[in-house]
Amino acid sequence: MYYIYVLQAEIDGRFYLGCSSNLRSRLKAHNARQNKSTKYSKRKLVYYEAYQSESYARLREASLKHNERMRSFVYKRIKASLNEEQFGGGGSPELKPR
């Protein structure tokens, strides 16, 4: 399996989008600060999609990284889901852009 994933920084809540065939080891590498893009803060996995084909996973990753509307849609869904978990659901929380 191949995964596209979104990590969230514990410090400022920023998102990082990536692709990997081994999600667990990739998350460990990010949190061990072995990636220059995520070396300043611990991250938690907040979203992933699984694909059987590496080419489909890479295509999805590229489409999210290069298409602002698609990326924004996914990030808004993630934020809404995290707010629902944090505040126990009920109602639609207001999302403020960063």
MARDOLUM-418876 format. One record per residue: residue number from 1; y, z, x of N, C-alpha, C, CB in turn. Coordinates in pm, 1 decimal. Atoms other than C-alpha are relative to their C-alpha. Glycine has a CB too. Layout:
# MARDOLUM-418876
NODE  pos       nyy       nzz       nxx      cayy      cazz      caxx       cyy       czz       cxx      cbyy      cbzz      cbxx
NODE  NUM         Y         Z         X         Y         Z         X         Y         Z         X         Y         Z         X
...
//
This chain:
# MARDOLUM-418876
NODE  pos       nyy       nzz       nxx      cayy      cazz      caxx       cyy       czz       cxx      cbyy      cbzz      cbxx
NODE    1    -118.3       0.0      84.3       0.0       0.0       0.0     123.9       0.0      88.3       0.2     121.8     -95.7
NODE    2    -129.8       3.7     -66.7     359.3     -61.4      99.8     102.4      58.1     -96.7      38.8    -146.5      44.1
NODE    3     -94.8     -73.3      82.9     651.9     139.0     -25.5     143.3     -32.8      37.2     -23.8     149.1      12.1
NODE    4    -143.5     -10.2     -24.2    1023.0     107.3     -65.7      33.7     139.9     -49.8      85.9    -116.2     -74.3
NODE    5     -27.8    -139.4      32.8    1175.2     452.2     -79.3     148.2      30.0      14.6     -81.9      93.7      89.0
NODE    6    -136.9     -48.5     -11.0    1502.2     636.9    -121.1      -7.1     146.5      39.5      79.8     -19.6    -134.1
NODE    7     -11.9    -138.1     -45.8    1578.4     953.8      71.2     141.0      47.8     -30.1     -32.6      12.8     152.4
NODE    8    -131.3     -57.9      23.4    1865.5    1189.8      -5.0      26.4     106.7     104.3      10.6      58.5    -142.3
NODE    9     -39.1     -97.8    -100.8    2049.6    1388.7     261.2      27.9     134.1     -65.8     123.4     -48.4      78.1
NODE   10     -23.1    -134.4      54.1    2051.0    1764.0     202.8     146.5      42.0      15.9     -91.7     101.9      69.5
NODE   11    -137.6     -41.8     -27.8    2401.2    1800.1     351.1     100.2     -57.6     -98.9      38.6     -40.6     139.8
NODE   12    -104.2      63.0      81.0    2606.5    1546.4     154.9     -51.9     -80.8    -118.7      81.9     -88.7      86.3
NODE   13      56.1      69.9     114.8    2366.9    1391.5     -96.9      -6.5    -150.9      12.8      78.0      33.3    -118.9
NODE   14       3.9     145.3     -18.5    2390.1    1041.6      49.9    -143.8     -50.7      -3.9      66.8     -39.5     133.1
NODE   15     130.4      63.3      10.0    2103.7     800.6      -4.5     -27.8     -89.2     119.9      -9.7     -80.5    -128.2
NODE   16      47.6      92.8    -102.6    1901.1     605.8     250.4    -117.4     -76.2     -59.8     -41.5      75.2     132.9
NODE   17     103.5      86.6      54.4    1682.8     310.9     148.3     -82.5     -58.9     113.2      61.6    -111.7     -85.9
NODE   18      85.5      53.5    -104.7    1381.7     203.3     353.9    -130.6     -54.3     -54.9     -28.2     105.9     102.7
NODE   19     128.9      58.6      34.7    1037.4      42.8     356.1    -102.8      46.4     102.8       8.0    -156.3      -5.4
NODE   20     103.3     -48.1     -91.6     709.1     168.0     505.5    -137.7     -17.5     -61.5      23.7     147.3      36.1
NODE   21     137.9       3.0      48.7     332.9     141.2     482.4     -60.2     140.5      -2.7     -85.6     -92.6      87.7
NODE   22      47.5    -138.1      -1.3     292.2     515.6     544.1     118.2      92.1     -31.8     -64.5      36.5     138.5
NODE   23    -116.1     -75.2      48.0     540.6     713.1     337.9       7.9     140.0      59.5      -3.7       9.5    -150.8
NODE   24      -1.4    -137.6     -53.3     438.5    1058.9     459.6      45.9       4.4     145.4    -139.3      62.7     -11.5
NODE   25     -38.6      -3.2    -141.3     466.8     980.2     829.1     143.6     -48.6      18.9     -96.0     -86.0      83.7
NODE   26    -138.2      48.4     -10.9     792.3     791.4     773.2      98.1     111.1     -35.1      22.6    -122.1     -92.0
NODE   27     -86.3    -111.5      37.5     947.0    1091.6     596.5       4.6     103.5     112.1     -49.0      64.8    -131.0
NODE   28       3.5     -93.3    -113.3     832.4    1316.7     882.1      85.0     -50.7     115.5    -144.1      21.9      47.1
NODE   29     -79.6      59.1    -108.6     989.9    1076.8    1133.2     149.5      12.0     -29.7     -38.1    -148.5      20.5
NODE   30    -141.9     -15.2      36.6    1319.7    1080.2     942.5      44.8     143.8      21.5      23.8     -41.7    -147.3
NODE   31     -38.7    -140.6     -10.8    1324.4    1459.8     928.1     -13.6      55.4     141.0     -82.5      82.5     -93.8
NODE   32       7.9     -37.7    -141.5    1228.7    1483.6    1296.2     113.4     -66.5      77.7    -137.7     -39.7      60.3
NODE   33    -118.4      66.3     -55.1    1548.1    1282.8    1354.6     -36.2    -110.4      99.7      89.8     102.4      67.6
NODE   34      43.2     111.5     -83.9    1362.3     987.8    1507.7      58.4    -133.0     -46.0    -151.0      -8.4       1.1
NODE   35     -65.1     120.2      51.0    1572.9     737.6    1311.2     149.9      20.0      13.5     -40.5     -29.4    -148.8
NODE   36    -143.2     -20.0     -25.4    1935.1     685.0    1416.1      83.0       5.2    -127.7      52.1    -110.3      88.7
NODE   37     -75.5      -0.3     125.0    2046.7     627.4    1056.3      -7.7     132.3     -74.0     -49.1    -109.6     -89.2
NODE   38      19.6    -124.6      74.0    1917.9     964.1     935.3     -10.0     121.7      91.1    -124.2      -9.6     -84.6
NODE   39      22.9    -108.5     -95.7    1932.4    1183.3    1244.9      90.4     122.1     -17.9      17.5     -52.5     137.5
NODE   40     -94.9    -110.7      11.5    2218.7    1406.7    1129.8     -31.3      99.2    -110.8     135.6     -54.2     -21.8
NODE   41      27.5     -87.5     113.4    2061.3    1563.5     822.4    -145.4     -12.2     -42.7      92.7     -33.0    -117.4
NODE   42     134.5       5.2      59.1    1725.3    1656.6     674.1       9.4     -78.7    -130.2     -58.2     144.8     -25.2
NODE   43       4.4      84.5     119.3    1621.2    1427.5     389.5    -117.9      38.9     -87.3      -8.8    -148.9      38.4
NODE   44     112.7     -18.8      91.2    1406.4    1460.6      82.0     -23.7    -131.4     -73.4      26.6     117.5    -100.9
NODE   45      37.5     120.2      72.4    1219.1    1182.6     -93.1      37.4      18.5    -147.0    -152.2     -30.3      16.2
NODE   46     -41.8     -11.4     139.4    1379.1    1119.1    -433.4     -47.7    -116.6     -85.8     150.0      10.0      -7.6
NODE   47      43.1     116.9      76.6    1235.0     779.1    -531.6     -85.4     -88.9      88.0     121.4     -78.7     -55.1
NODE   48      74.7     102.4     -71.9     973.7     524.1    -431.4     -63.1     -97.5     -97.4    -107.3      63.5      88.8
NODE   49      74.1     101.9      73.0     807.6     205.4    -551.8    -114.3     -43.7      89.9      91.8    -121.8     -41.1
NODE   50     117.7      40.1     -77.2     457.4      99.3    -439.8     -34.1    -146.4     -26.0    -120.4      89.7     -34.5
NODE   51      37.4     140.9       7.3     347.4    -257.3    -366.9    -128.4     -21.7      78.5     113.4     -90.9      54.1
NODE   52     121.8      33.3     -72.6      13.9    -402.5    -262.9      27.8     -94.3     115.6    -101.8     -61.7     -93.7
NODE   53     -33.1      99.9    -100.8     181.7    -671.2     -55.7     123.2      43.5      80.0      24.4    -137.2     -66.0
NODE   54    -115.5     -32.2     -85.0     410.9    -603.9     240.6     115.5     -95.1     -28.8     -38.5      -6.8     149.5
NODE   55    -107.6      97.2      23.3     603.2    -921.9     165.3      78.5      32.8    -126.8     -57.6    -141.7      -9.7
NODE   56     -71.1     -39.1     121.6     684.9    -805.9    -190.0      84.1     125.7      22.9     -99.3      23.3    -114.5
NODE   57     -75.6    -121.7     -28.8     791.3    -464.5     -64.5     125.1     -32.9      81.4     -88.0     101.7      75.6
NODE   58    -115.6      38.7     -83.7    1017.4    -620.4     201.5     102.3     -78.6     -80.5     -46.1     -83.6     121.0
NODE   59     -90.6      77.3      85.0    1162.3    -860.6     -53.4      79.0      92.7     -91.9     -78.7    -103.4     -83.1
NODE   60     -67.8     -96.9      88.1    1242.6    -572.1    -290.4     100.8      82.3      79.6    -103.0      93.7     -68.7
NODE   61     -91.4     -76.2     -84.5    1396.6    -370.0      -6.5     124.1     -82.8      30.7     -69.7      43.3     130.7
NODE   62    -112.9      88.2     -32.6    1614.7    -665.8      96.1      88.2     -22.6    -121.9     -50.5    -134.8      54.1
NODE   63     -80.1      23.7     120.1    1721.9    -730.4    -262.9      84.1     122.3     -34.8     -90.3     -37.0    -118.0
NODE   64     -77.1    -121.6      27.5    1828.7    -367.7    -304.2     109.6      22.3     104.3     -93.0     121.4      -4.5
NODE   65     -99.0     -21.6    -105.3    2007.1    -352.7      31.1     114.6     -99.8      -6.6     -66.1      -7.9     135.3
NODE   66    -101.7     104.9      -4.3    2196.6    -678.3     -18.5      62.7     -32.9    -134.9     -59.5    -123.4      56.5
NODE   67     -55.3      25.0     132.4    2267.7    -675.5    -392.5      57.2     131.4     -52.9    -108.6     -58.1     -97.2
NODE   68     -68.2    -124.8      37.8    2524.2    -407.9    -478.0     -31.0      42.5    -143.7     150.7     -16.1      16.8
NODE   69      26.7     -35.1     139.5    2457.8    -425.6    -853.3    -139.7      60.3     -17.2      14.8    -123.6     -89.1
NODE   70     137.2     -52.8       9.6    2082.5    -372.4    -814.2      -8.9     138.6      62.7    -100.3     -95.7      68.7
NODE   71       4.2    -128.6     -70.5    2128.4     -90.2    -562.5      71.7     107.1     -81.5      63.9     -12.2     140.5
NODE   72     -76.6     -94.5      80.5    2392.1      76.5    -778.0     -78.7      44.7    -123.5     133.1     -62.7     -42.3
NODE   73      81.0     -32.9     117.4    2162.7      60.9   -1083.1    -108.9     100.8      36.1     -63.0    -127.4     -59.5
NODE   74     108.0     -90.8     -42.8    1874.6     226.4    -894.8      57.5     136.7      36.5     -77.6     -59.6     121.0
NODE   75     -59.4    -127.5     -40.7    2101.6     493.3    -741.7      49.1      79.4    -120.9     115.8     -24.0      97.6
NODE   76     -45.1     -70.4     121.0    2252.6     577.2   -1083.6    -118.0      60.9     -74.5      77.0     -95.8     -92.8
NODE   77     120.1     -54.3      64.8    1903.4     619.3   -1230.1     -51.8     121.6      75.0    -109.9    -107.0      -8.6
NODE   78      45.5    -112.9     -81.1    1808.8     847.0    -941.6      90.7     120.0     -22.0      -3.9     -37.7     149.5
NODE   79     -95.1    -110.6      20.5    2125.6    1055.9    -979.7     -17.9      63.4    -136.8     144.3     -49.4      15.7
NODE   80      19.9     -52.6     135.1    2069.8    1090.0   -1354.1    -128.4      82.7      -6.6      -4.8    -115.0    -102.9
NODE   81     126.8     -71.8      -1.5    1709.7    1194.9   -1296.0      13.4     132.5      73.5    -108.9     -85.4      64.6
NODE   82     -18.9    -123.7     -76.5    1811.9    1451.1   -1032.9      85.2      99.3     -77.8      64.9     -30.0     136.0
NODE   83     -83.0     -88.7      81.9    2082.4    1590.6   -1261.8     -80.7      59.7    -113.9     121.2     -75.6     -55.6
NODE   84      84.1     -48.8     109.5    1830.5    1618.7   -1543.9     -93.1     110.0      49.5     -81.6    -115.4     -61.6
NODE   85      87.4    -102.4     -57.8    1590.8    1812.0   -1319.2      78.2     126.9      30.6     -67.6     -52.3     127.6
NODE   86     -80.1    -114.4     -42.7    1868.5    2034.8   -1189.7      51.6      80.7    -118.2     116.5     -46.8      84.9
NODE   87     -62.4     -68.5     112.1    2021.9    2113.1   -1528.1     -89.3      11.0    -122.4     125.4     -70.0     -37.1
NODE   88      95.3     -19.9     108.6    1708.9    2112.2   -1744.1       6.4    -100.9    -112.1      19.3     132.2     -56.4
NODE   89      -2.2     106.1     101.1    1770.6    1787.6   -1931.1     102.3      26.9    -107.6    -136.5     -15.9     -62.9
NODE   90     -91.8     -18.3     111.7    1950.7    1762.9   -2261.4     135.0     -61.3      27.8      16.1     146.4     -31.2
NODE   91    -129.1      62.6     -18.3    2244.0    1529.5   -2277.1       1.6     -94.5     118.9     105.9     104.8      16.6
NODE   92     -15.9      98.8    -106.5    2368.0    1265.4   -2043.5     112.0      44.8      92.6      29.6    -141.3     -58.2
NODE   93    -103.3     -48.6     -90.6    2551.4    1400.4   -1738.1      91.6    -112.7      44.2     -62.9      66.8     121.4
NODE   94     -96.2      97.4     -50.0    2863.2    1223.4   -1619.3     -27.7     -25.5     147.7     146.1      49.3     -21.3
NODE   95      23.6      35.8    -139.6    2806.2    1034.5   -1296.7     131.8     -39.9      63.5    -103.8    -114.7      12.1
NODE   96    -124.4      30.1     -69.8    3094.2    1028.8   -1054.5     -32.4     -79.4     125.3      77.9     129.8      35.2
NODE   97      27.2      78.1    -120.2    3103.9     758.8    -786.8      42.5      74.8     124.7      70.9    -134.4      -6.7
NODE   98     -33.1     -62.0    -128.3    3110.9     869.3    -423.6     104.0     -81.0      69.8    -123.0      14.7      88.3
//
